[in-house]
């Protein structure tokens, strides 16, 4: 089972996504949540600081979604996209 004990996250300008990590025993997996997904969770986000803030505010739902898409040993990184998240009303 994947867990997210590492609170580190970083904005990746090239991918236009926030990068974070999970661990499954000794296996580490990289996750990227795209800007559009963060905008869905926090409308109005438009700058790097906004995206990091959106990630911090919605970390629980983001990590729960990441855990659903994770498959042990399947690949090194996973992309989380807007369609995986409900719109905030």
Helices and strands as residue ranges (DSSP letters): E 9-12, E 17-24, E 27-34, H 35-41, H 48-57, H 59-69, E 77-80, G 82-84
